[in-house]
Amino acid sequence: MELTEYGIYDIYGMVHVPWWQTPLFFIACIVSGMIILAGIIMLCIIIRRRYKKKEVIPYWQQAVLELEEAEKAFIDGNMSAMLLYETLVRITKKYLHTRFSCDVLGKTDSELADYIHNLDIIEEQKNQLTALCQLSASIKFYPAALAHDYAQKDCQALVAFIRATHIALPS
C-alpha cells in the first residue's frame, strides 16, 4: 500500500475471499464432521447391541426360577395363597406348552385338569398336576394355615415335576 501526497493510503478495490476460505465455512465443516462421527458411533453401538448374543436360559430352568421367586414372595407375605396358585398354574401352563407342545395356555384350570390325563407322563404326576389345578379354584376358601401348607407342598411338587420331566428333551 502506498501513501498519497496527503498521507492517506490509496483506495484499492475489494478483495474477494472465496466462501470455502471463510471462518464460517471451517466452523461448519468441523461441526458437520463431529455430527457425522457421532452418527457413525451411534450406528455401531446399535448394531453391536442388536447382534450381541444374549444368554438364553432353558425353559425348564426359567420355570424353576419363577417358581422359586413366587414361593419366596409367598413366604415373605407379599403374595396371597390365591395369587400363588394362579402363578403356579400359569407357570405350569407355560411349561406344559413348551415341553410337551400342547396348547394349554388358553385353557381354564378345570380344562387343564381334564387335559393333563392325555399327557404322556407318570400317573402320580398326572394326579399331582390335576390336584394343583383343582386346588387353585378352591384355595380361597381354605384357612390361612392350611393354605400355607398346601402352597409350599405344591411348589415343591411342581419343581420336582419340572426337574423330572425336562430331562427327556434337550433344552
Order of alpha helices (4+ residues) and beta strands (2+ residues): alpha-alpha-alpha-alpha-alpha-alpha
